[in-house]
Amino acid sequence: MIRYIKSHPLAAVIIVALLLRLTAAIFSQGFIHSDDHYDSVDVAYFWLQNGLWNIDGGLSWKEYPASTIGRFPLYTMFLFGVMKLHTLVGITALDKMMYTIRFLHALISLLPVWVVYQILRRQTGRVRWAVLGGLMVALHFGMPFLGVRNLIEMVGGNIWIGALYFFYRYRDEPQISRLYLAGLLTGLAWMIRFQLAFAALPIPFILWYEYRSIRPAIHYSAAVAGMLLFSGIIDYFLVGRFASSTINNLMINTGLGARYVTVPFVYMLVILGFFIPPFSLVLGYLSILPSFWRRHRLLVISTLAFIVFHMLHSNQQERFMLPIIPALFILTALALWHRYQEKGYILKNRKLFLSLAGISLIINLLLIIPFTTAYGHKGLIEPLIWIERMEIKPRVMFVQPDMRRWIPISYSGFKPPTRLYIRDWPTYNSLPPRYQAAGAFDLFVLYPQKDGDLELYLDSLQSRYGQLEPLRSYESSLYDKMMHSLNAKHYQKFEPRLYRPRTQP
């Protein structure tokens, strides 16, 4: 094995990364943010069930026309294509489709590993540094977990790092084709996550400044403009208006206020936390050194522009930093090398350096397994998978008056069950007579949030529908418990209790 690693260092790094990501593809199920499911997977599955087009002949976005949505449909179309292939072999259950989708995302998430390795090998001239940089991305506790998610932020960031690779290739060997490849990947990343435009905006000016010629900037900008024109044409044919998704996105985000209360400089705290203190503080210090900036001006300024533009926007959410995370791996790895090359050490006090790095490494190793196998929103999904596997679908009432989350009903199958959602007690008290009769429902799925809620729900249900008997229950996953403990108000309990009408002996 040692001989193989020495003779095939890149392959060894990729194998390590792939094994972890395959583990995540199998065990890291569910979703972590609402957009992870409801604005991507759920839309694609809706198309599978109901077709792509609404009554006006335009692309639908569930109950809305796509012309009102601020998302370019490319990524969701990709998910739809994967799902459609499954139906050709008789697979219609979403939970089974998600294994393939997570596997494909795992492959996409190998791109940052490969790029960091290649850039470090070229910039340092040392395979050992390239291996260390590649392993940093491969073994980071959050990367397998995030890599298999349906987050456009992460997918867009994985593609953006490809554009950065071609910028470095152009710097080493100035071939115009590399600027066009960088522009094409920039446009593709932008189509998936519009906000990556903030990172791309300063690049033409940096190219102009660094090469003392406007031609590199023009070539790169032409490629990006071509991709933007292409996306506008696609919008025209799909939704009936040129560049509809771009215009909608700009209008939505321009007028969007704060949706969550966050602490000051939340994005900087997210980045420092993601790269694991206390060593992330050292990385932060090394990345702001003027000598490093002069050497890696394009990488630093584009990354900083992305962060600063987001900090200026009123709507700040932690996940908005995900697109720039892959680029930050390049930045931090190069900052370490630059310091070592310039001084012959990372920190003058070697013991301090080893202590800080060791603590962060231990924290990372403690987190990587639970995160790689994390199941997000398990209690929302597992009852639906169980229902999907029933030969005869039950009539279901979801009782969730104290839980704000929507039920991801697409996991209940291609033909979902007849269902009713009780999201508040006034709705329950004013149900039409046909929903109040005994025998109206075969299954009740209850989501109590605090002590006493279960008894209260059962009393209300049994007074109308007769005696109920417990059928199944689901506990929160480790990830859900952790998130609930960190922010109980925003991330609620997902521990459903399933009941059915008691059968007479």
N, C-alpha and C positions, 0 to 999 in steps of 0.2 A: 504493500500500500504506500509506504514511504517513497519507494522507487517510482511508483506511478504518479504520485503528487509532484515529485521533483521533475519528472519528464513531461507531465501534462497539468501544469498548475491551474490554467483557466478551466479546464474540464473538471478538475477536482473541486474548485470553488462553485462552479455551476451545479455539480451533483449535490453538494451540501445544500445549496439554496433550493434546489428542486425537491429534495426529500422533505424539507420542512414545509414547502409550499404545497406539496401533495398531501401531506398530513393535514394541513389547514383546509385544503379542498374537500377532504373527507369529513373532518370533525368540526371545523369552524363554520357552523351552519347559521341560518337565520340572517338577520340584518341588524345593523347598529344604529343607523339614522333612518328617519322616515323616507328620505329621498332614495336611500339605498334600495328600497323595495317599491314604494308607492308611485314614484315618478320614473321608474325604469322597468324593473321586472314586472310589476303589476300592469303597466301599460302594454308591454309586449305580450303578456298573457291574454290581456283583453283583446288585442288584435287577433290572437290565435282563436279566441272563442267567437268573436263578433265580426271579424273582418277589419280591414284597414280604413275603410272610407265611411264617412257620415252621410246623412241624407242629402247634403249639398254637394257631394262628390269630392270633398276635400278630406285630408287625413284627419282621423279622429284622435282625440287624446282622452280616452275613456268617455266621460259624459260631456267633454268640451271639444270644440274644434281646435286642431293643432295651431290654427292661425292666431289663437289668443295666448299661446304658450311661449315662454321665453327660452325654449330649448331647441337646439338643432336636433332633428330626429335620428341622426346617423347612429349613435350608440344604441338607442332603443331598437332601431332596425336590425342592428347586429344581433341583439338578444332575440328578437323575433325570428330571425333566420335560424339561429341555433334551435329554438323551440320547434320551429316548423320541421326541421330535419328529424327531431324526435318523433313527431306524430307520424312520419312516414314509416317508422318501424313499430308503431303501435303504442308509444309512450306518451301519455297525456298528463300524468301526474307531475305537478310543478316541483315537488321535492326531489324527484328523480332527475328531472331536467337540470336542476341546480347543481348537481354533481359535475355535469359536463361544463356548465357555465363557469363554475368555480375553477375547474381544471384549466380552462382556456385563460382565465384571468391569472392563474398561477404562472402560465407560460409568459404572458405579457409582463408580469412582475419580475421576470428574470432580466428584463432589459436594463434596469438600473445596475444590477450586479455586473453585467457584461460591460456596460459603459464605464462605470467607475474603475473596473479592472483595466480596461484598455487605455483610458486617459492617464491613469497613474503609471502604467507601464511606459507610455510614451513620454510623459512629463518627467518622470524620475529616472528612467532608464534601468530600473531595478524591479525584477520580478517579485522579490520579497515584499516590496511596498505595494505592488499591484495586488498580490494575494491578500495582504492585510486589509487593503481598501475594499476588495471584493467581499471578503468575509465580514467586514463591518456591515455591509448592506445585507448579506445573506443571513447573518445570525442576529441581526437586530430584532428585539422582541416584538416590535410592532409590524415589521414588514411582511412576514408570511400572512399574518392576520388581516392586515389591510390589503395585501396584494390580491386576495381572492374575493374581496368585497365588490359589490356593484356600485361603487362610488365613482361618479364621473370625476370627482376631484383627484382621486388616485390614478385612475386610468389616464386622464389628461396629463398628469405629472409624469407618468411613466413614458409617455410619448415625447413630452417636452425635453426630457433628458437626452433623447436621441438627437434633437436639434443642437443641443450643447455639444454633443460628441462631434458633429460635423463642423462646428465652429473651431474646435480645437484641431481637427484634422486640417482645416483650411489654414490655420496659423502655422502648422508644421509644413504643409505642402499646399501653397495657394492655388488650388484648382477651382475654377468658377463653379463646376458641377456640385461641389460640396456646399456652396452657399445656396444653390437651388434646392438641394436635399434638405438643408437646414430650414429653408423657407417652407418647403412642402410639409415637413414634420411640424413646424410651428403652426401652420394652418390647420393641420389635422388635430393637433392638441387643442387649438382654439375652438374647433367645431365641437369637441367633446366638453370642454370647460371654458366658457367664454372669458372668464376672468384671467386666464393666462395671457391675454392681450397686455395686461399690465407689465408682465415680464418682458414681452417682446417690444413694447413701445420704444425704449431707449436704444435698442440694438442697432438700428441703422446709423444713429449718431455716433455710437461707439465705434462701429466699423469705419465710418468716415474719419474719425479722429485717429484711430490706431494705425490705419494704413495710409493716412494722408492722401486719400483719394476717395471720391464719391462713388466710384464704380462698384466696389463691394457692397455698399449700402443699396445701390440701385438694383443689383442682381438679387440680393436677398429680398428686398421689398417687392420686386416683381413677382417672385415666387409666392410670397405671402399674399399679395394682391390677387394672383391667379386663383389661389385656394379660396379666398373670400368671395371672389366672383363665382366660382364653382358652387360654393355653398348657397349663394343668393339664387342661382339658377335652380338648384335642387329645391329650395323653398318655393320657388315659383310653381314648379310642377307638382309639388306635394300639397301645398296649402293655398296656392293661388295668388301669392303675393311675393314679389322679389325681396329677398333678405328679410322675410317676415320674422324669423326667430331672432335675428340680430336686433332688429328694431324693437321688438317686444322686450327683449332682455334689457336693452338700454333704458327703455321707458319704465320697466318694472323696478330696476335697481336704482334709477335716478330718484324716484319718489319713495323708495323703501326706507322706512325708519327702523329704529332699533327694535328687534324682536325679543331679545333676551338682555337681561341685566348682566353685564360682565365687569370684571375688575379692570383697572387701567393697565394698559400695555399687555393685555391678555395674550396677544399673539407672540410676543417675546417670551412670555412665561411658557406658552405651549411648546415653542421650539426648544427652549432650555430643558423643559421636562421630557420632551420626546428623545432628546439626545443624552438624557440621563445625567443629572447632577451627581456628584460634584464635578465630574470631568467635563461636562458640557460647558461649565463656566470657563475652563481653560480653552476649550475650542472656540467659544465666543470671543475671548480675548485675542487669540491668535488670528481670527478671521478679520479683525478690524485694524490690524497693523498696516500702516501706509505702504510699506514695501511689498506686502502681499497684494494689496489692491492694485498697485502699479503693474504687477506681473499678471494678474487675472482680472483685469478691469471689466471685461464683458460679463463674466460669470458673477462677479460681486455686484455690479450695478443693476443688472437685470433682476437678480434675486432681491436686492434691496428695494428696487422699484415695486416689485410685486407686494412685498410686505408693507411698505409705506402707503401705497394706494389703498390697500385693505384697511390699514389702521385709520385712514382718513374717512372711510365710509362708516355711516352710523350703524349699519347692521353688521355686527361682528359675531361670528360663530367660530368655535375652535376648529371645526373641520375645514374651514376655508383656507387653512394653512397647508392642507395635505398636498395640493398640486406642486408646491415648491419643496417638499421634503426630499424627493430624489435629487434635486439640484443641490440641496444643502449637504447631502452626502459627498458629492464631488467637492464642494467648497471646503468642508471640514477636513476631508482626507488630504486635499492639496495644501491646506493651511498647516497641517502637521508636517508634511514634507518640506514645505517652505521654511518653517522654523528650524527643522533638523538640518536642512541644507545650509542655512544661513549661519546657525550658531553651533551646530554639532550636537545639539540636545533639544528636547522639547521644553523642559523646565530645568533650570540650573541645578536645583535640588532634586537629585535623582530619586531619593527616597520619597519625597513629597509627590513626585510625578507617578511613581509606581503605586503609591497609596491611593491617590485620587482615581487613577485608571482602574486599579483593582476593585475598589468599592463599586464603581459604576459597572464594571464587568460582572461582578457578583449579582448586582441588582438585575442586570439584563438576563443572566442565566436563570434567576429565580422567576422571571416574568415570562420567558419565552414559551415554556410548555403550556401554562394556563391560557396564555393569549392565543397560541397557535391552535388550541382546541376549543376556543371560546364559542359558545352558542348564544347568539344575540336574540332576545325576545322569544326564548324557547316556549314559554307558557302561552304565547299567542299562536304559535305555529303548530305545536305538537297535537293539540286536540283536533285541528283541521286535517292534519295528515291521517289521524285515526278515522275521522269521518270519511275522508276520501276513499279509504280502503273498504268501506262498508258496501255490500252488494246493493242494499236498499238504503237510500239516503234518508236520514231522519228529518223531521221538521224541528228546527232548532231555535231556541230563544237565547240570545246572548245578553246576560244581565251585567251591565257595567256602568252603573250610575255614578260611581266615584272614580272611574278610570277614563282618561281623556283619549287614549289610543284607539285608532281604528283597528278593526279586525282584518288581517290579511287573508280575506276569504278565498283568494285564488289558490291557496294551498289545499282547499277542500275539493279540488278537482275541476275537470273540464266542464262538468255539469254540477255546479254547486247546489247545496241543499236549499230548500225553502227555509227562510230565516227571518228573524225579527231582532232588532237591536233595541235594548232598553238603556238609553244613555242618561236618562233622568226620570225621576218618579212621576212628574206630571204626565209624561208620555205613557208610562205604564198604567196610570189611573184612567187615561182617556182612550184606551185601545178600543177599536170597533168590536162589536159583540162576537164576531167569528173568532177573534183572538182571545176571548175571555172564557170560552167554553172549555170544560174539562175534556182532555184528549186533543186539544188544539196543537200541542207540541209533544214530540217524542223525546226531546233532549233539552236540558237546561244547562247552559255553561255560565257559571257564576265567577265573577272576578272581584272578590272581597279585597279591600285595601288596608283595613285596620281591624283590630280586635272588636268583635261584636257585629261586624258587617255581615258575616256569613249567616248568623242566626236571624238578623233582620231581613236579609234577602229571602231566606227560606220561609219565614213567617208570612211574608207578603205573597210569595208564590203559592204556598200550600193553602192559604185562605181562599185562593181562587181555583187552583188546579188540583187540589187534593194532596194526599200524602206523596212525598217524593223519597226515593231511595238513592243513596250514593252509588255512583257507577265507577268513576275514575277520578284521579287527581294528578296534578303535575306540579312539581316544585320548580322554583327558579333555577336557572343555570348559575354557575359560579360567576360568570361575567355579569349576568343580570343582578345578582346579589351585590356585587361590588359597585356597580353603577348606581343601584338604589341607595346603598349606604353613603355614597359620595354626594348624591343630590336626589333625595327622596321626592322632593316637590316636582322635579322635572322628569325623573325616571322612576315610574311607579312599579308596584309589584305586579308580576305576571305569574300568578299561582292559581290557575283555574280549578274549580271544583265542579265536576260533572254529575248531574242528577237526572233520573228518569222517573216517570210516574210509577208508583208502586203497583205491581201486578197483584191481583187478588188471588189467594191460594185456591 
